[in-house]
Amino acid sequence: MINEQRLVDNFLNMVKIPSPSLKERAMADYVKLELENLGLEVTEDNAGQTCNGNAGNIIGTLKAKGSSTKKILFSAHMDTVLPCDKITAILENGIIKSDGTSVLGGDDKAGIAAITEMLAKIKEDNLDHPEIVVVFSIAEEIGLFGARAMEVEKYNPDFGIIIDTGGEPGVVTVQAPYAAKGKITITGKPAHAGLEPEKGINALVVASHAITKLRLGRIDENTTSNIGVVTGGTAVNIVMPSVRMMYEARSFDGAVLDELLAETREIFTKTAEKFGAEFDDSIVKGYDGFKIDPNSEILSIVEKSCNDINIKFDPRKSGGGSDTNIYNSKGIPSVNLGIGMSKVHTKEEFIKVEDMVGCSRLLLSIIKNV
Ligand SMILES: [Zn+2]
């Protein structure tokens, strides 16, 4: 049985520690000590130096006990989104939420709490287990920087289990999109709008002509794109000299995303040319998508582990990115498990104790089946 009190206490302790992205120091020190107390060998890498953070990823290793020859990575991220300077958690009727002035930070401290509870249980009951690598990462929320910098090849795990998504325990993200985003700039030419507008090139007009030709919104079952922010102009009586747009696109199919980006650039380039304006963009691909084979070893293990403890195995597609994308792109077949975190990235964020317990049980079940 999971020690619910210990799990909740640990979660509440961590929630109190402010850990915005790149300022995870206090949180890193807390989990380092905790992993050491649980008998892991703990190091901190230099991921923080790659992104100007004040802490690195905390990595703990535990040698196998028993017959398993596999090595398994468990990971959750230490950073939380803002506002998180002062978090007061409230536990009421089995639900933990903030006092409404901040996020809760269950994204992703609930993941850390579940992994830690699994390790505590292994130690307490002297359970057999495969070789374990635990990574508590930094800077996930601002671009997966901790996972990117993590030298996972040094550890070479067979699979990765990331705990960083919503949905009840049993929900497993098995597919996530490729994504790209960045700024599009159209530069026209300023002129006095009343005296000599013909000498100007209105960047917004150029952009508008291009936008009517773009594919935006839901493009197909696997692909979306969006212009979310538009800024431009200097004064009402000046022909708008430039306009900037924040653009993003996602697709479960990497080739389709590449085609879409090429098409978008071509439309802007040609339209700008036609009007004598200039087009420039800083769109970059942020991370690779992934798709886990339904017949893969990792999925059969997760499915059996769900069945063994009577929870519904529920593989799903995700629309977003997580450290899971990075580990998959580094060649470690990895899935993201649901832990019931709800309304994340808002002040209404909450999590059910029951779901944290369920996720911890699932992790222990996975340990038995590896
Ligand atoms: Zn998260």
Residues whose N, C-alpha, C, O or C-beta is under 5 A from the ligand:
A	BS01	ZN	D107 D108 D164
